[in-house]
Amino acid sequence: MNFISVEHIAKSYGTLKLFEDLSFGINQGQKIGLIAQNGSGKTSLLKLLAQVDHPDEGEINFRNDIKIGFLSQEPDLAANLSIEESILASDNEMLEIINQYEKALENTEDQEGYQKAFDAMEAKQAWDFESQYQQILSKLQLNDLQKKVKDLSGGQKKRLALAILLLDEPDLLILDEPTNHLDLDMIEWLEGFFTTSKMSFFMVTHDRYFLDRVCNQIMELDQGQLYTYKGNYAYYLEKRDERLQQQETETDKAKQLFKKELEWMRRQPKARTTKSKSRIDDFADIKKRAHQRRKDHEIQLEINMNRLGTKVVEFHNVSKSFDNRRLFENFDYNFIRGERVGIIGKNGSGKSTFLNILTGNLTPDTGKVVIGETLQFGYYRQGGLEPKPGQKVIEVIQEFGDYIPLAKGRKLSAQQLLERFLFDRKKQYDYVEKLSGGELKRLYLCTVLIQNPNFLILDEPTNDLDVVTINVLESFLMDFPGCLIVVSHDRYFMDKIVDHLFVFENGQISDFPGNYSDYRSYKAHKPKSKAEPKEAPAPKNEVSQTQEKKLSYLEQKEIKQLEKQIQNLEKEKEKLQQAFLENLSAEDIKANSIKLQDVEDEIESKTERWFELVG
């Protein structure tokens, strides 16, 4: 059954043309994910499908009596209503029946009212819906139903809007970044909810695991062309690569043909025959195809950052509480150079508080934080930029610096940095208020990087970024030589970037030696109670296997992590030793010697820990 038919639509804002001549359909049972770069009109397209806006050209035809639910990035909720009132204001008959039944339960003296409410529940078979209602509110942590909307955080408002939408059970959901402001447990619950439900939806999300597990079709808007892939995100990646390779082959062929036709054009006399005129017309098309270039960019920054010393950051017995609620207690940790840490935990578990203590913006209740002398933080916060009215893109970044020093005495100017983050020269002189939400986040990231940090802190960096930009950011971070801390609900991003996790749970911070998928696997297979039967003793000739079995899951993960780190350090040591064979200045020899000593110290320390675990 066809829900929506989109025919040759176009949309522009002023001189900015977002898209044109788009045609596609949405059918019942389809779970579609849309992928496109920031600024290409994703949110605008969702608004057209939700009938919040209208196309400049073309038309969108909707099935008669179709019920569409729209989750926007900025939900429109009545500020003076409570959570409960907001939910009931959706005119959902089933919710009203449940509400009357719950009120009747509270009023034990009104037996007649209770019986009437009970009969209504029976007539509509609302018992299963009530269970689902309670589950949705619980999973999205909407527990205080009397709390006013005006007192909710941005994340709570988004979760309330999502709850209203799910309970309303529309024929088609239009979703703009549904996983934003959800913690990891909420995302995984929503993932399961969508996977098992028969709901149809069309959504934009940067969460690639979410796309992979809940979508049965991917649409990509790439340089004005719409491509459809009938499969999940993994299938899309495979077929997209095939498409790009095919396009590259066709472009190469067109270049060869263009070269041949160009020679023919130059040999032609001024007087043209009808046949040659036709060939000349074809030449223009060949030239266009031969000069096609994709606008994909990769960020490749060889930043010459300040060298991190042996002492980076040390936490000594650090504790913090708010309103008599303990966030973490007696936390001790020494960061080492090149460390890549992910931070996970429920909303309100103390993650942002920890980062503020780390950067000196907040004082701990007990203990102290010791910062290395050469340390320079780069802190990407969730709040983002607050540009001045009338500022241009280039002016925003120049407030923070004019260039980044690169290796071998080179420099990367503010303009060049912006180009690498997909702002072309024309875009750099646009006013900031014209940027999309994702483009603003990209610009904010540039302002952090141009300050040349050697300890980078990213708090939800992927929110509002498109999948294309996130891939570019990952490429940069994979090569970033400094320390890195990432707070993110993007599981795919975390798995690719971090080596271990700080887990905020039950008022403590635990150090888990692995990425997010490792952590979920560990939680799923966590050792059971002591009552479990013991394994039979292993034969004497299997000592090494017995020792490995005695190790906990965390210890086994730590061994693998140490082996990987030692291997990387050995490669760095060899590289530094080879450098002495080059013609170095006295200053370079001194600096190289210091680096080599630091690396050898780290190898020794990690090797000792490895022997402790396997010995």
Phi, psi and omega in degrees: 000128181277128177268311185222138172241121180255124187232107170054047183273155176220153178211132177224156171233105185065233180274353182274112177267116182281309179200162178210153175056042177270134177221133176191172178229156175236124183247162178300137178089350179280140176236095193255132172251131180257129179241130177195161179288154174303140178087359181268357173104023181299307181297322178298320179295319178298320179296325177295317180292329180274002179064025175277335181221174182232147179288153175287325179223162179076188181212156177238121182255129182250143175298143180303137176063019177292139180253114183249134175249134185238123174254107179269168178290332179240090185299143179262095183239147179289120188297327187271356177276153174278173177302312181297316180296324179295320180293316182289336181290354181280001178060037177271112184302319182296320179294323179294321178296316179296319180298317179295323179294317180294324176294321179295325178296325181286329181262085186291341183282335183269080181294324180294318179295321178297315182297322179295316180293322179296317180297323179294320177298318180294316184298322183265359183050054187272002185295315179295321180294323178298319179297317178295320178302312180294322180295315181299314180297320181292312182295327180268008175055047174254074189267324180270089187291343181269357180291135182285148179301321182296341180264002181273151173285169178302320180293320179295322178296319179296320180292323177295315179298322178294318179299314179302317182295314182295322181288333181286340177049061178289167177292324183221130177261132171249115192238124176253103181053064183294338182270353176298137178072011173257141174280176189297322178296320179296317181299316182291327175294313180298323177301313178294322180299312181289325182295320184270344182277164178263016182296147171256140179208159175230117189221157170246126175209148176269354184280104187287329173295320179299313177301318185292324189265339184245341185268143173248005175204138177242132172247134178240125174261105188234111178052046175084354180252141179256124180242137182244135181231118183273080180179186181273191185295321180297318178296318178301314181301317181296312183287329178295318177300319178297319180296316181294322177295320178295319178297320180295320178296316180295322178294319178299317179296319180296324179296319179296316179294321179299317180298318180295315182290328178297319177297319179296318181299319183290334182275346187289140174287168182296322180284123184252142173273168177300319180295319181290327177297320177297320180292326178295319178298319179295330182301322180298320179291319178298318180299318180298315181292324182291332184259014176292131177226133175286148182262029176285138178230148172240139179276121179229094183248117175264071188289133177264074185282163174299135182293133174282132178282185178297322177269120179256281175220135178235128173259127180237106172055045186273131178227152176206136176226155174224130178052047179063016177250119182285126176269312174202159189216136174052048182274125177239132177193141174244116176286145175244163181299141177075011182287143182230103189245133171259145179242125178229156180162161180295160175301133180086007182276355175111011184296309180294324177299317179301315181295323178292326175291318179302318185270004177081010179273354180213142181264132178289159177290318177225161176080187182211160176241124181254125184255136177296152186295326185265007186286136174224113182282146165237115190244110176264107184266161179294328184299327177079201185277152169233075184291153178284151178302137177081005179283146174263160184305311182296327180291326180297312184288328180291343173294335183260342179164158180261340181198165173245129176289132179249177180297153177060035173077004180279167179227150174244114183288166177301321179296317180293322178298315178298321178298319180293336176261030168073021171258106179287172186300323179295317181294330182295338181254015170281155174286143186299327182295348179274350184284149173284170179301318179293322178293324176298318179295321179296318178296318179300319179299322177298320180295330177287316185289327184290348176278000173058057180284158170245001173223105187259128178242121182241112180258105183053059184289339186269351178301130177073002175268146176281165182300323181298313181293323179297320177298321178295315179299319178299319179299319178294313185293330178297331181259358182294122187276348183274193175279152184218130171238131182234125167254119184204145172264004179272102188293322179299315179298313180298316182300325185279331193258321192260158178259329177208171188236145162262118182257118179267112187203133175054041176073017180223160173245118177250147182260113181257125185275073179175178179271190187293318179297322176300318182295316179296322178296319178297316180296321182290332182244029182299138181305140182277192186294167182292348183287352181295144180295144179282151178284151177294145181298143181280153176302156184296332182278007179242046183298313184298322179292323179297317179299320182294323181292332179287339180287144175287168178301317181297320181293321177297319177296322181294322178300313179298320181294318180296318180299320178294316182293318180296320179299316179294322179293322178297321177295319179294321179298315180298320180297317180293321179294321178296329182298332180293341180282345179278170180276087185261151173283167179300323180293319180292322179297318179297313181297319180294323180295319179297316179298316182298318180296318179298318180295316180297323177297318180294319178299315180297316181296315182288325178295319177301316179295322179299317179295325177299321184282320185267345184285000000 
